[in-house]
Amino acid sequence: MKKLTLLLILTGMVLVSGCNGTTTQDNVVREGDLIQVDYVGELEDGTIFDTSIESVAKEAGEAVYNPGRTYKPLEFTVGAGQMIKGFDNGVIGMAPGEEKTVTILPEDAYGPYSEDKIVPITIEDLNESSIIPTIGMTLSTQYGQQITIVDMNDTHAMLDHNHHLAGKELTFKIKLVSINEQIN
């Protein structure tokens, strides 16, 4: 009788513990969630190209640190197209406080580098816009896209319309700060 009572008590405890409605699966990132993350983005060689953490940006130097930027956790809606695909997918299933390193191939980041996105423009056209072109100069289109002059001859400048991270494998160290609300 004691064994049967003990077995019933243990079975009841297992059933109750599994039915309390607060499993670790309940508070994880799902598509449609509005979340906040801190992150450090690195290239394959370990060079930091972006971060939400001011002390990391300062340590990375002037190529990364922007004194006019407000460094705070990045907020976005998962799956809403606000982030590159690999970053979006990388946060799914994370719980608040969890840290994760995600490596993203070019296809799920800024795409492959394309020679087709290098287009010529006459130097005369640039001069008419009060631009004196030099190799390495970055220009902005009317839509805010950054383009770079990658080559020049006597008559033309070659403008590279590829994103500066196109063709690169990216690594993000991500810490989920919060899941603010369910959008779905």
PEVEN-V5039 format. One record per residue. RES is the residue in one letter. OMEGA is omega in whole degrees, 0 to 359 (999 if undefined). D_LAST is the distance of its C-alpha to the last C-alpha in Angstrom with 2 decimals. Layout:
res = <RES RES>
omega = <OMEGA OMEGA>
d_last = <D_LAST D_LAST>
This chain:
res = <M K K L T L L L I L T G M V L V S G C N G T T T Q D N V V R E G D L I Q V D Y V G E L E D G T I F D T S I E S V A K E A G E A V Y N P G R T Y K P L E F T V G A G Q M I K G F D N G V I G M A P G E E K T V T I L P E D A Y G P Y S E D K I V P I T I E D L N E S S I I P T I G M T L S T Q Y G Q Q I T I V D M N D T H A M L D H N H H L A G K E L T F K I K L V S I N E Q I N>
omega = <179 180 180 178 179 179 178 179 180 178 178 180 179 180 181 182 179 185 184 175 179 176 180 179 185 186 176 182 174 176 181 179 171 186 173 178 164 184 170 178 182 172 182 182 179 178 178 178 179 178 175 186 186 182 178 179 179 180 180 176 188 177 182 185 177 183 179 182 172 181 180 178 179 179 178 177 183 177 183 179 180 184 174 187 183 178 177 181 184 182 181 180 179 177 179 181 181 176 185 174 183 175 186 177 182 182 180 178 184 176 178 175 184 176 180 181 174 185 180 171 181 177 178 178 178 179 178 176 180 177 173 189 172 178 181 179 177 178 176 175 178 179 177 178 178 176 185 173 185 179 178 167 184 186 187 170 179 182 179 181 176 171 183 177 178 178 184 173 184 175 178 169 188 171 178 181 181 169 189 181 176 182 186 999>
d_last = <51.40 50.23 48.50 46.69 45.61 44.41 42.51 40.82 39.89 38.45 36.49 35.10 34.12 32.29 30.41 29.52 28.46 26.09 24.50 23.80 20.00 20.06 20.38 20.05 17.10 14.89 14.89 14.40 12.34 9.66 8.29 5.66 7.63 10.09 13.37 17.09 19.75 23.48 24.99 28.35 28.68 31.94 33.88 35.66 38.72 36.87 37.00 34.18 32.71 29.90 28.57 26.67 29.49 32.49 35.13 34.23 34.38 37.75 39.10 38.10 40.22 40.27 38.63 35.35 35.87 35.26 36.68 34.83 31.37 29.42 28.51 25.37 22.30 20.18 16.71 14.09 10.51 10.79 11.04 11.19 14.94 16.12 17.96 20.34 19.07 21.04 19.74 16.05 16.99 19.27 16.94 14.75 16.08 17.75 18.19 19.12 22.75 22.86 24.79 24.79 26.79 25.32 27.70 26.40 28.61 29.20 27.30 24.01 25.11 27.13 28.75 32.39 35.15 36.56 40.12 39.13 37.30 40.63 42.20 45.48 46.08 49.53 50.70 52.14 48.69 47.45 50.63 50.10 46.79 48.79 47.55 50.18 48.47 48.96 47.60 44.58 43.71 40.01 39.15 36.00 35.14 34.19 30.52 30.85 31.33 33.93 36.82 39.91 43.51 44.53 47.96 50.58 53.88 56.31 54.29 50.62 47.84 45.26 41.69 39.12 35.66 34.06 31.62 33.78 31.75 31.89 33.47 32.97 31.48 29.45 28.95 26.44 26.92 23.54 23.02 19.59 20.19 16.99 13.32 12.65 9.24 5.80 3.86 0.00>
